Amino acid sequence: MNDIRKYDMCDVAVIGGGPAGLAAAIELKKNGIEKVVVFDREAEAGGIPRHCGHPPFGICEYKRVLTGPAYARRMVKTATDAGVTILLKTTVTSLGSEGVLSTISSDGPGKLQAKRILLATGTREIPRSARMVSGQRALGICNTGTLQSMVYLKNRIPFRRPVVVGTEIVSFSALFTCRKAGIKPVAMLEEESHTAVRWPINYGAKLFRVPLLLQTHIVSINGHDRVESVRICDTNGNEKEMSCDGVLFTGQFTPESSLARMSHLQINQITGEPIVDQHGRCSDPNYYAAGNIVFKPVKVAGKCWKVGRTTARWIAKDLAER
Ligand SMILES: Cc1cc2nc3c(=O)[nH]c(=O)nc-3n(C[C@H](O)[C@H](O)[C@H](O)COP(=O)(O)OP(=O)(O)OC[C@H]3O[C@@H](n4cnc5c(N)ncnc54)[C@H](O)[C@@H]3O)c2cc1C
């Protein structure tokens, strides 16, 4: 139930209901913490795995291979069974000193004070606007997260023949999603002389029969209403036009730390993540951070889950010593 007034005070508030946040919340309950509230701005908790409709998730957590949505559902069930309160469609909009949080939900604005707060807001791929690619703002340009939520959550297909930019592990996840949706990428581009992740992406492109163009970058996107082609360039400066109906930007993650950046917490000016000590504690000792918000490069769900648990134990210890 989304009644925030009921929780105007709680022991620990967790911002973000992805693998790190949910694992931490479950562990806090196991450690005897009474009121644990998880906030998530989405209509369902589970974080990114909710829209990764492919395996492998859950190997170290549940000792089995699950798809992302099955993994997300399982974590949410474990959390609610453990007595964690999950407040959905509730965005935390500011972090105050003394652990006071401002929120906004369909019930309007709210405030909550927590003894400790865990930031577990994850990461996101850098959008096209920040990638210095010229051209118009035509339809058919997105990143992996958007593609996956369109395909798996909304049953929509943004393009049929996109160019895929990037060769990180998430790019492999993007190829999986394309195959599932019947999308046939025309090429996969990588600026370097090798793929960003050696395995499985170097086999992935072959497996999915997508031509892999190394030492090649995208110069501009052409098309007025919808993407019609891209201009690509190799290291020798040879440019050519490639026909396509979309551009899928993958990887190049940046921490989802807008909240932390607007707050009094100290931020690493280079990576954009909140500065934490070895226990995940931020510059304000009431605040902690865990999961992909503090990982560079980003980690898989199992690692975020594990670190969420460890950080929860530190929070429980901290509260007990208080
Ligand atoms: C496209 C993609 C594919 C991936 N595929 C795989 C894979 O196949 N296997 C694998 O193991 N890993 C995969 N990963 C990595 C894995 O999903 C992440 O490592 C993991 O989800 C990170 O967990 P997290 O809890 O740190 O953050 P997230 O899962 O990102 O969760 C963060 C949550 O915080 C919420 N939130 C953010 N800001 C606020 C706010 N202000 N107020 C309230 N809520 C907020 C968000 O709604 C979100 O639910 C993939 C990642 C991406 C991006």
The ligand as an SDF file (V2000), in Angstrom:
LIG
                    3D

 53 58  0  0  0  0  0  0  0  0999 V2000
   20.1950   -3.4370  -20.7510 C   0  0  0  0  0  0  0  0  0  0  0  0
   20.8340   -4.2440  -19.6650 C   0  0  0  0  0  0  0  0  0  0  0  0
   20.9260   -5.6480  -19.7570 C   0  0  0  0  0  0  0  0  0  0  0  0
   21.5050   -6.4030  -18.7340 C   0  0  0  0  0  0  0  0  0  0  0  0
   21.5750   -7.7820  -18.8350 N   0  0  0  0  0  0  0  0  0  0  0  0
   22.0810   -8.4980  -17.7880 C   0  0  0  0  0  0  0  0  0  0  0  0
   22.1060   -9.9320  -17.8200 C   0  0  0  0  0  0  0  0  0  0  0  0
   21.7200  -10.5510  -18.7890 O   0  0  0  0  0  0  0  0  0  0  0  0
   22.5710  -10.6060  -16.7130 N   0  0  0  0  0  0  0  0  0  0  0  0
   23.0200   -9.9410  -15.5920 C   0  0  0  0  0  0  0  0  0  0  0  0
   23.3960  -10.5650  -14.5850 O   0  0  0  0  0  0  0  0  0  0  0  0
   23.0220   -8.5910  -15.5550 N   0  0  0  0  0  0  0  0  0  0  0  0
   22.5530   -7.8530  -16.6180 C   0  0  0  0  0  0  0  0  0  0  0  0
   22.5590   -6.5020  -16.5790 N   0  0  0  0  0  0  0  0  0  0  0  0
   23.0960   -5.8440  -15.3840 C   0  0  0  0  0  0  0  0  0  0  0  0
   22.0800   -5.8700  -14.2290 C   0  0  0  0  0  0  0  0  0  0  0  0
   20.7870   -5.7200  -14.6820 O   0  0  0  0  0  0  0  0  0  0  0  0
   22.4250   -4.7680  -13.2810 C   0  0  0  0  0  0  0  0  0  0  0  0
   23.7290   -4.9870  -12.8600 O   0  0  0  0  0  0  0  0  0  0  0  0
   21.5400   -4.7560  -12.0200 C   0  0  0  0  0  0  0  0  0  0  0  0
   20.1910   -4.6630  -12.3560 O   0  0  0  0  0  0  0  0  0  0  0  0
   21.9720   -3.5700  -11.1640 C   0  0  0  0  0  0  0  0  0  0  0  0
   21.2210   -3.5890   -9.9850 O   0  0  0  0  0  0  0  0  0  0  0  0
   20.9860   -2.2630   -9.1490 P   0  0  0  0  0  0  0  0  0  0  0  0
   20.0980   -2.6690   -8.0240 O   0  0  0  0  0  0  0  0  0  0  0  0
   22.2760   -1.6260   -8.8350 O   0  0  0  0  0  0  0  0  0  0  0  0
   20.2090   -1.2320  -10.1170 O   0  0  0  0  0  0  0  0  0  0  0  0
   18.9310   -1.3570  -11.0420 P   0  0  0  0  0  0  0  0  0  0  0  0
   18.5880   -2.7360  -11.4000 O   0  0  0  0  0  0  0  0  0  0  0  0
   19.1780   -0.3800  -12.1370 O   0  0  0  0  0  0  0  0  0  0  0  0
   17.7570   -0.7710  -10.1050 O   0  0  0  0  0  0  0  0  0  0  0  0
   17.6950    0.5650   -9.7380 C   0  0  0  0  0  0  0  0  0  0  0  0
   16.2570    0.9000   -9.3480 C   0  0  0  0  0  0  0  0  0  0  0  0
   16.2390    2.2050   -8.7700 O   0  0  0  0  0  0  0  0  0  0  0  0
   15.0410    2.8530   -9.1480 C   0  0  0  0  0  0  0  0  0  0  0  0
   15.2440    4.2990   -8.9890 N   0  0  0  0  0  0  0  0  0  0  0  0
   16.2270    5.0630   -9.5420 C   0  0  0  0  0  0  0  0  0  0  0  0
   16.1320    6.3380   -9.1040 N   0  0  0  0  0  0  0  0  0  0  0  0
   15.0780    6.3710   -8.2490 C   0  0  0  0  0  0  0  0  0  0  0  0
   14.4740    7.4190   -7.4650 C   0  0  0  0  0  0  0  0  0  0  0  0
   14.9510    8.6690   -7.4610 N   0  0  0  0  0  0  0  0  0  0  0  0
   13.3900    7.1100   -6.6920 N   0  0  0  0  0  0  0  0  0  0  0  0
   12.9030    5.8410   -6.6840 C   0  0  0  0  0  0  0  0  0  0  0  0
   13.4390    4.8260   -7.4000 N   0  0  0  0  0  0  0  0  0  0  0  0
   14.5060    5.0840   -8.1630 C   0  0  0  0  0  0  0  0  0  0  0  0
   14.8250    2.3980  -10.5940 C   0  0  0  0  0  0  0  0  0  0  0  0
   13.4730    2.5000  -10.9510 O   0  0  0  0  0  0  0  0  0  0  0  0
   15.3060    0.9440  -10.5400 C   0  0  0  0  0  0  0  0  0  0  0  0
   14.2330    0.0550  -10.3070 O   0  0  0  0  0  0  0  0  0  0  0  0
   22.0130   -5.7380  -17.5980 C   0  0  0  0  0  0  0  0  0  0  0  0
   21.9530   -4.3330  -17.5220 C   0  0  0  0  0  0  0  0  0  0  0  0
   21.3830   -3.5870  -18.5560 C   0  0  0  0  0  0  0  0  0  0  0  0
   21.3300   -2.0700  -18.4470 C   0  0  0  0  0  0  0  0  0  0  0  0
  1  2  1  0
  2  3  1  0
  2 52  2  0
  3  4  2  0
  4  5  1  0
  4 50  1  0
  5  6  2  0
  6  7  1  0
  6 13  1  0
  7  8  2  0
  7  9  1  0
  9 10  1  0
 10 11  2  0
 10 12  1  0
 12 13  2  0
 13 14  1  0
 14 15  1  0
 14 50  1  0
 15 16  1  0
 16 17  1  0
 16 18  1  0
 18 19  1  0
 18 20  1  0
 20 21  1  0
 20 22  1  0
 22 23  1  0
 23 24  1  0
 24 25  2  0
 24 26  1  0
 24 27  1  0
 27 28  1  0
 28 29  2  0
 28 30  1  0
 28 31  1  0
 31 32  1  0
 32 33  1  0
 33 34  1  0
 33 48  1  0
 34 35  1  0
 35 36  1  0
 35 46  1  0
 36 37  1  0
 36 45  1  0
 37 38  2  0
 38 39  1  0
 39 40  1  0
 39 45  2  0
 40 41  1  0
 40 42  2  0
 42 43  1  0
 43 44  2  0
 44 45  1  0
 46 47  1  0
 46 48  1  0
 48 49  1  0
 50 51  2  0
 51 52  1  0
 52 53  1  0
M  END
$$$$
